[in-house]
Amino acid sequence: MAVKEFQTVKEIAGPLVFVEGVKNIGYNELVSITLPDGEKRKGQVLETSRGMAVVQIFGPTAGLDVPTTRVQFLGETLRLPVSDEMLGRVYNGLGEPRDKGPATIAEDKIDISGAAINPYARSEPRDFIQTGISTIDGLNTLVRGQKLPIFSGSGLPHNDVAVQIARQAQVPGQEADFAVIFAAMGITYEEAAFFMRDFERTGALERAVLFLNLADDPSVERLITPRMALTTAEFLAYERDMQVLVILTDMTNYCESLREIAAAREEVPGRRGYPGYMYTDLSNIYERAGVIKGRKGTITQLSILSMPGDDITHPIPDLTGYITEGQIVLGRDLHRKGIYPPVDVLPCLSRLMNLGIGKGRTREDHRGVADQLYSAYAEGRDLRSLSAVVGEEALTDRDKKFLKFAEVFEKRFITQDKNENRTIEQTLDLGWELLSAIPESELKRVKLEHIEKYGKKYRKE
């Protein structure tokens, strides 16, 4: 398609340039903007109708003016050059090298918008991914091909959890074919240095690709970053047959950029000022994870979002919960106690857990142990609230055991070192050890044969 150049800029509003008198311009088409001083910047068509094109600029709009700014429509969409050489590299939010290395020698260039996966082509996710974190592996198991978000809050250690998962995650028995795509949006220089330092220190960078969008980078770039990461993941999964884990942090920054662009376009706002199409936009990102029939590679997605005001009913976590298959929730109360990772297991959920656990995948006692631990901890938490009112002395001996269990569960099962990588067997054995403090008559969610096989050795005669 021929390049079309226009000098008919009507208005510049925030990161948007409005160009009039255009025709035959496509949605998502790449744009080159020439400033009055000759400097060039990139952009993309956000909307086109009735001879008017709305262009979002990948960069600051300082220096642009209405009379002399020239806009070239390049007739192609934004494509990412991909190759095997991307593993071990660090890029910015637009896919340009940030690690001072050479540009990627492309084996192919792929449209970052991706293609919708036909639901009929999807296969049922069934394989267990081990993160090394007991509260996830044991109680909210991550399954290959799943979309599982982490709901956090301001000041909580979600970045530490993210790098720990990125460092430790593996498909047992298929370690060589596992890769991590890590995309960070709107992070500070300090956070970027933390991510790069941790990946380099632990050697995890060798099997990872990092996309880092900094807080002072253009907010429009944040809309591109997760799509760059997912395009890379699709190449490695479907062209190189790799098992890929995509970690996106922080999706709240992404949604804030979406709201900023919508406000600049003077769109009618939806809930709390976010655009009404935010659900669709998030779906376009989350639904790019999955298992496709006939393909060996898979894409699993962990998206991290910090809930404004710790409000789980806020539009961002609310809409995310509708699209994804469960959630991991970080609790502020646990964080105040000095517990890491502060995973509050009671509101957590993995809807695909049953597909990835059991004999031949994790262990045959997994479901029962998870249910029993959850039940005992929930009862212990209730009794903790009750004892705060009536006093611990008013509780029965049975209740005191559950109260003690909740305390020990938090100190030993939930609490882990940031470099502690527990196998699923270690997690389940620890669960049995903690359950030994509860009378056997109260173990109503585990099978008797599993108590005999795994639990008896921890019980005092």
C-alpha positions as CSV (number, residue, x, y, z in Angstrom):
1,M,0.0,0.0,0.0
2,A,1.3,3.4,-0.9
3,V,2.4,5.9,1.8
4,K,0.0,8.8,2.2
5,E,1.2,12.1,3.7
6,F,-1.1,14.8,5.0
7,Q,-0.5,18.2,6.5
8,T,-4.0,18.6,7.7
9,V,-3.7,18.3,11.5
10,K,-6.8,19.8,13.0
11,E,-6.1,19.4,16.7
12,I,-3.6,17.9,19.2
13,A,-5.1,16.7,22.5
14,G,-2.8,14.9,25.0
15,P,-1.2,11.9,23.2
16,L,-3.7,12.2,20.3
17,V,-3.4,14.0,17.0
18,F,-6.6,14.6,14.9
19,V,-6.0,14.6,11.1
20,E,-8.8,15.6,8.8
21,G,-9.3,15.2,5.0
22,V,-8.1,11.6,5.0
23,K,-9.5,8.5,3.2
24,N,-8.8,4.8,2.8
25,I,-7.0,4.8,6.2
26,G,-7.1,1.5,8.2
27,Y,-7.7,0.9,11.9
28,N,-4.3,0.2,13.8
29,E,-2.4,1.5,10.7
30,L,1.1,2.7,11.5
31,V,1.9,6.4,11.2
32,S,5.1,8.5,11.0
33,I,4.8,12.0,12.3
34,T,7.3,14.6,11.2
35,L,7.7,17.6,13.6
36,P,8.4,21.1,12.4
37,D,12.1,20.7,13.2
38,G,12.3,17.5,11.2
39,E,12.2,15.0,14.1
40,K,10.1,11.9,13.4
41,R,7.9,10.0,15.8
42,K,5.8,6.9,15.5
43,G,2.1,6.6,16.0
44,Q,-0.9,4.4,15.3
45,V,-4.4,5.0,14.0
46,L,-6.9,4.7,16.9
47,E,-10.0,5.5,15.0
48,T,-11.1,6.6,11.6
49,S,-14.4,7.9,10.3
50,R,-15.9,10.5,8.0
51,G,-12.5,11.7,6.7
52,M,-11.1,12.1,10.2
53,A,-8.3,10.0,11.7
54,V,-7.4,9.9,15.4
55,V,-3.7,9.0,15.8
56,Q,-2.1,8.1,19.1
57,I,1.6,9.1,19.4
58,F,4.2,6.7,20.8
59,G,6.0,9.5,22.7
60,P,5.6,13.0,23.9
61,T,3.6,15.5,21.8
62,A,5.9,18.4,22.7
63,G,7.1,20.2,19.6
64,L,4.1,19.3,17.5
65,D,2.0,22.2,16.0
66,V,-1.2,22.3,14.0
67,P,0.0,24.2,10.8
68,T,3.2,22.4,9.9
69,T,3.2,18.9,11.4
70,R,3.2,16.3,8.6
71,V,1.5,12.9,9.1
72,Q,2.4,9.9,6.9
73,F,0.1,6.8,6.9
74,L,2.3,3.8,6.2
75,G,-0.3,1.3,5.1
76,E,0.7,-1.4,7.6
77,T,-0.1,-2.4,11.2
78,L,2.3,-2.5,14.1
79,R,4.4,-5.7,13.8
80,L,6.9,-7.2,16.2
81,P,10.1,-8.8,14.7
82,V,10.4,-12.2,16.5
83,S,13.1,-14.9,16.7
84,D,14.6,-17.4,19.1
85,E,17.3,-14.8,19.9
86,M,14.7,-12.9,22.0
87,L,15.2,-15.3,24.9
88,G,17.5,-13.6,27.4
89,R,16.8,-10.1,26.1
90,V,15.2,-7.0,27.7
91,Y,13.0,-4.6,25.5
92,N,11.1,-1.5,26.1
93,G,7.3,-1.3,25.8
94,L,7.5,-0.9,22.0
95,G,9.8,-4.0,21.5
96,E,13.0,-1.9,21.1
97,P,16.1,-3.2,22.9
98,R,16.6,-1.8,26.4
99,D,19.6,-3.9,27.3
100,K,22.0,-2.1,24.9
101,G,22.1,-5.2,22.7
102,P,21.6,-5.3,19.0
103,A,18.2,-5.2,17.3
104,T,16.5,-8.5,16.9
105,I,17.2,-10.3,13.6
106,A,13.7,-11.1,12.6
107,E,12.7,-14.6,11.5
108,D,9.2,-13.3,11.1
109,K,7.2,-10.1,11.8
110,I,3.8,-10.7,13.5
111,D,0.9,-8.3,14.0
112,I,0.8,-7.5,17.7
113,S,-3.1,-7.5,17.7
114,G,-3.0,-11.3,17.4
115,A,-5.8,-13.4,16.1
116,A,-8.8,-14.5,18.2
117,I,-8.6,-18.2,19.1
118,N,-11.6,-20.1,17.8
119,P,-13.3,-21.6,20.9
120,Y,-13.7,-24.9,19.1
121,A,-9.9,-25.0,18.6
122,R,-9.3,-24.8,22.3
123,S,-8.3,-27.9,24.2
124,E,-9.0,-28.4,27.9
125,P,-6.1,-27.2,30.1
126,R,-5.0,-30.2,32.2
127,D,-1.2,-30.0,33.1
128,F,0.1,-28.7,36.4
129,I,2.6,-25.8,36.6
130,Q,4.7,-25.8,39.7
131,T,5.5,-22.3,41.0
132,G,7.2,-23.4,44.2
133,I,4.8,-21.3,46.3
134,S,2.7,-23.6,48.6
135,T,-0.4,-21.4,48.7
136,I,-0.6,-21.5,44.9
137,D,0.5,-25.0,44.2
138,G,-1.3,-26.6,47.0
139,L,-4.6,-24.7,47.3
140,N,-5.0,-22.7,44.1
141,T,-3.2,-24.7,41.5
142,L,-2.0,-23.1,38.3
143,V,-2.8,-25.2,35.2
144,R,-1.0,-24.9,31.9
145,G,-3.1,-22.7,29.6
146,Q,-4.9,-21.0,32.4
147,K,-5.6,-17.2,33.0
148,L,-5.0,-16.6,36.7
149,P,-4.8,-13.0,38.0
150,I,-3.1,-11.9,41.3
151,F,-5.2,-9.2,43.1
152,S,-2.8,-7.1,45.2
153,G,-2.9,-3.6,46.8
154,S,-0.6,-0.6,47.0
155,G,2.5,-1.3,49.0
156,L,2.0,-5.1,48.9
157,P,4.9,-7.2,47.6
158,H,3.3,-8.3,44.3
159,N,6.6,-7.5,42.4
160,D,8.5,-9.9,44.7
161,V,5.8,-12.6,44.1
162,A,6.0,-12.0,40.4
163,V,9.8,-12.4,40.1
164,Q,9.7,-15.5,42.4
165,I,7.1,-17.1,40.2
166,A,9.0,-16.1,37.0
167,R,12.2,-17.6,38.5
168,Q,10.7,-20.8,39.9
169,A,7.9,-21.7,37.6
170,Q,8.3,-25.0,35.7
171,V,6.4,-27.8,34.1
172,P,7.8,-30.8,35.9
173,G,9.6,-33.0,33.5
174,Q,9.7,-30.4,30.7
175,E,12.0,-27.7,32.2
176,A,14.0,-27.3,28.9
177,D,11.0,-26.3,26.9
178,F,9.7,-23.7,29.4
179,A,9.9,-19.9,28.9
180,V,8.7,-16.8,30.8
181,I,7.6,-13.6,29.1
182,F,7.6,-10.8,31.7
183,A,5.9,-7.5,30.8
184,A,5.9,-4.6,33.3
185,M,3.8,-1.4,32.6
186,G,4.2,1.9,34.3
187,I,7.0,0.9,36.7
188,T,9.7,3.1,38.2
189,Y,13.4,3.0,37.4
190,E,13.9,1.4,40.8
191,E,11.4,-1.4,40.0
192,A,12.9,-1.9,36.6
193,A,16.4,-2.2,38.1
194,F,15.0,-4.7,40.6
195,F,13.5,-6.9,37.9
196,M,16.6,-6.9,35.7
197,R,18.9,-7.5,38.7
198,D,16.9,-10.4,40.0
199,F,16.5,-12.1,36.6
200,E,20.3,-11.7,35.9
201,R,21.4,-12.8,39.4
202,T,19.4,-16.0,39.4
203,G,20.0,-16.9,35.7
204,A,16.3,-16.8,35.0
205,L,16.9,-14.3,32.2
206,E,18.3,-17.1,30.0
207,R,14.8,-18.5,29.5
208,A,12.9,-15.2,29.7
209,V,12.0,-12.2,27.6
210,L,11.4,-8.9,29.4
211,F,9.3,-5.9,28.2
212,L,9.7,-2.9,30.5
213,N,7.5,0.2,30.2
214,L,8.7,2.8,32.7
215,A,6.5,5.4,34.5
216,D,8.0,8.3,32.5
217,D,7.5,6.5,29.2
218,P,4.4,7.6,27.2
219,S,1.2,6.2,28.7
220,V,0.1,5.1,25.2
221,E,3.1,2.7,25.2
222,R,1.4,0.8,28.0
223,L,-1.4,-0.2,25.7
224,I,1.2,-1.8,23.4
225,T,3.4,-3.5,26.0
226,P,1.1,-6.5,26.9
227,R,0.4,-7.1,23.2
228,M,4.1,-7.2,22.5
229,A,4.6,-9.7,25.2
230,L,1.7,-11.9,24.1
231,T,2.9,-11.8,20.5
232,T,6.3,-13.1,21.6
233,A,4.6,-15.8,23.6
234,E,2.5,-16.9,20.7
235,F,5.6,-17.2,18.5
236,L,7.5,-19.3,21.1
237,A,4.4,-21.4,21.9
238,Y,3.0,-22.1,18.5
239,E,6.1,-21.9,16.3
240,R,8.7,-23.3,18.7
241,D,6.4,-25.7,20.8
242,M,7.4,-24.1,24.1
243,Q,5.4,-24.0,27.3
244,V,5.2,-20.2,28.0
245,L,4.2,-18.4,31.1
246,V,3.3,-14.7,30.6
247,I,3.4,-12.4,33.6
248,L,1.8,-9.0,33.2
249,T,2.2,-6.3,35.9
250,D,0.5,-4.0,36.6
251,M,-2.8,-4.2,34.7
252,T,-4.1,-1.3,36.8
253,N,-1.5,1.0,35.1
254,Y,-2.7,-0.4,31.7
255,C,-6.3,0.5,32.5
256,E,-5.4,4.0,33.7
257,S,-3.8,4.6,30.3
258,L,-6.9,3.3,28.7
259,R,-9.0,5.8,30.7
260,E,-6.6,8.6,29.8
261,I,-6.9,7.9,26.1
262,A,-10.7,7.7,26.3
263,A,-10.8,11.0,28.1
264,A,-8.6,12.6,25.4
265,R,-11.0,11.4,22.8
266,E,-13.9,12.9,24.9
267,E,-15.7,9.6,25.0
268,V,-18.7,9.0,27.3
269,P,-17.2,7.5,30.5
270,G,-18.4,4.3,32.1
271,R,-17.9,3.2,35.7
272,R,-15.5,5.5,37.6
273,G,-14.5,7.2,34.4
274,Y,-13.2,4.0,32.6
275,P,-14.4,3.5,29.1
276,G,-17.4,1.3,28.5
277,Y,-15.3,-1.0,26.2
278,M,-12.7,-1.8,28.9
279,Y,-14.2,-5.3,29.4
280,T,-13.7,-6.0,25.7
281,D,-10.2,-4.6,25.7
282,L,-9.2,-6.7,28.7
283,S,-10.7,-9.8,27.0
284,N,-8.5,-9.2,24.0
285,I,-5.5,-9.6,26.3
286,Y,-6.6,-12.3,28.7
287,E,-8.2,-14.6,26.0
288,R,-4.8,-14.9,24.2
289,A,-3.9,-17.6,26.8
290,G,-4.8,-21.2,26.3
291,V,-4.2,-24.6,24.8
292,I,-4.9,-25.2,21.1
293,K,-5.7,-28.6,19.7
294,G,-2.9,-30.1,17.7
295,R,-0.2,-27.6,19.1
296,K,2.4,-28.8,21.6
297,G,3.0,-25.3,22.9
298,T,0.8,-23.5,25.4
299,I,0.4,-20.0,26.9
300,T,-0.4,-19.5,30.6
301,Q,-1.1,-16.1,31.9
302,L,-0.6,-14.5,35.3
303,S,-1.8,-10.9,35.4
304,I,-1.0,-8.8,38.4
305,L,-3.2,-5.8,39.3
306,S,-3.1,-3.5,42.4
307,M,-6.7,-2.9,43.5
308,P,-7.2,0.9,44.1
309,G,-8.1,1.3,47.8
310,D,-7.9,-2.5,48.2
311,D,-11.4,-2.6,46.7
312,I,-12.1,-5.9,45.0
313,T,-15.3,-4.5,43.6
314,H,-13.4,-1.8,41.7
315,P,-14.0,-2.1,37.9
316,I,-10.5,-3.4,37.1
317,P,-10.5,-6.5,39.4
318,D,-14.3,-6.9,38.9
319,L,-14.1,-7.2,35.1
320,T,-10.9,-9.2,35.3
321,G,-12.7,-11.7,37.6
322,Y,-15.4,-12.2,35.0
323,I,-12.9,-13.0,32.2
324,T,-10.2,-15.1,34.0
325,E,-10.4,-18.4,35.7
326,G,-10.1,-17.5,39.4
327,Q,-7.8,-15.2,41.4
328,I,-5.0,-15.1,43.9
329,V,-5.6,-12.4,46.5
330,L,-2.8,-10.8,48.6
331,G,-4.0,-9.7,52.0
332,R,-2.9,-6.6,53.8
333,D,-3.5,-8.1,57.3
334,L,-1.0,-10.9,56.5
335,H,1.5,-8.4,55.2
336,R,1.3,-6.4,58.4
337,K,2.2,-9.6,60.3
338,G,5.4,-9.8,58.3
339,I,4.1,-12.9,56.4
340,Y,5.5,-13.4,52.9
341,P,4.0,-14.2,50.5
342,P,0.8,-12.6,52.0
343,V,-1.6,-14.8,50.1
344,D,-5.0,-14.7,51.7
345,V,-6.2,-18.2,50.8
346,L,-9.9,-17.8,51.7
347,P,-11.0,-15.5,48.9
348,C,-8.6,-17.2,46.4
349,L,-9.9,-19.5,43.7
350,S,-8.5,-21.5,40.8
351,R,-11.4,-22.7,38.7
352,L,-9.3,-25.1,36.7
353,M,-7.5,-26.7,39.7
354,N,-9.4,-30.0,39.5
355,L,-8.2,-30.5,35.9
356,G,-4.5,-30.3,36.8
357,I,-4.2,-32.2,40.0
358,G,-4.6,-35.8,41.2
359,K,-2.9,-39.1,40.4
360,G,-0.4,-38.8,37.5
361,R,-0.3,-35.0,37.7
362,T,0.4,-34.0,41.2
363,R,-0.6,-36.7,43.8
364,E,-3.8,-38.6,44.5
365,D,-4.3,-37.0,47.9
366,H,-4.0,-33.4,46.6
367,R,-7.7,-32.5,46.4
368,G,-8.5,-33.9,49.9
369,V,-5.5,-32.2,51.5
370,A,-6.4,-28.8,49.9
371,D,-10.0,-29.0,51.0
372,Q,-9.1,-30.1,54.6
373,L,-6.5,-27.3,54.9
374,Y,-8.9,-24.7,53.6
375,S,-11.7,-25.9,55.9
376,A,-9.5,-26.0,59.0
377,Y,-8.0,-22.6,58.4
378,A,-11.4,-21.1,57.7
379,E,-12.7,-22.4,61.0
380,G,-9.6,-21.2,62.8
381,R,-10.1,-17.7,61.4
382,D,-13.7,-17.7,62.5
383,L,-12.6,-18.8,66.0
384,R,-10.0,-16.1,66.1
385,S,-12.7,-13.5,65.6
386,L,-14.9,-15.2,68.3
387,S,-12.1,-15.4,70.8
388,A,-11.5,-11.6,70.4
389,V,-15.0,-11.1,71.8
390,V,-15.4,-13.9,74.4
391,G,-11.8,-14.6,75.2
392,E,-9.8,-17.8,74.4
393,E,-10.6,-19.3,77.8
394,A,-14.2,-19.6,76.8
395,L,-13.3,-21.9,73.8
396,T,-13.5,-25.7,74.0
397,D,-10.4,-27.9,73.7
398,R,-11.4,-28.7,70.1
399,D,-11.8,-25.0,69.2
400,K,-8.4,-24.2,70.7
401,K,-6.8,-26.8,68.4
402,F,-8.3,-25.1,65.3
403,L,-7.3,-21.7,66.6
404,K,-3.8,-22.9,67.0
405,F,-3.9,-24.6,63.6
406,A,-4.7,-21.2,61.9
407,E,-1.7,-19.6,63.6
408,V,0.7,-22.4,62.6
409,F,-0.8,-22.6,59.1
410,E,0.1,-18.9,58.6
411,K,3.6,-19.3,60.0
412,R,4.6,-22.5,58.3
413,F,2.4,-23.1,55.2
414,I,1.8,-19.6,53.9
415,T,5.1,-18.2,55.0
416,Q,8.0,-18.9,52.7
417,D,11.4,-17.3,52.0
418,K,11.6,-15.3,48.7
419,N,14.1,-17.9,47.4
420,E,12.4,-21.0,48.8
421,N,11.2,-23.3,46.0
422,R,9.0,-26.0,47.4
423,T,8.0,-29.0,45.2
424,I,4.4,-30.1,45.2
425,E,5.4,-33.2,47.3
426,Q,7.0,-30.9,49.9
427,T,3.8,-28.8,50.0
428,L,1.5,-31.7,50.4
429,D,3.7,-33.4,53.1
430,L,3.7,-30.1,55.0
431,G,0.0,-30.0,54.8
432,W,-0.3,-33.5,56.3
433,E,2.2,-32.5,59.1
434,L,0.0,-29.4,60.0
435,L,-3.2,-31.5,59.9
436,S,-1.7,-33.9,62.4
437,A,-2.5,-31.3,65.1
438,I,-6.2,-31.9,64.4
439,P,-8.1,-34.9,65.8
440,E,-8.4,-37.6,63.1
441,S,-12.1,-37.7,63.7
442,E,-12.2,-34.1,62.3
443,L,-10.5,-35.0,59.1
444,K,-13.7,-35.4,57.1
445,R,-12.4,-34.2,53.7
446,V,-9.6,-36.6,53.2
447,K,-9.9,-40.3,52.4
448,L,-9.0,-42.9,55.0
449,E,-6.5,-44.6,52.7
450,H,-4.7,-41.3,52.2
451,I,-4.5,-40.7,56.0
452,E,-3.0,-44.2,56.3
453,K,-0.5,-43.7,53.4
454,Y,0.6,-40.0,54.0
455,G,-0.7,-38.8,57.3
456,K,0.0,-41.5,59.9
457,K,3.7,-40.8,60.0
458,Y,3.1,-37.3,61.3
459,R,0.6,-38.3,64.1
460,K,1.9,-38.9,67.6
461,E,0.9,-42.3,69.0
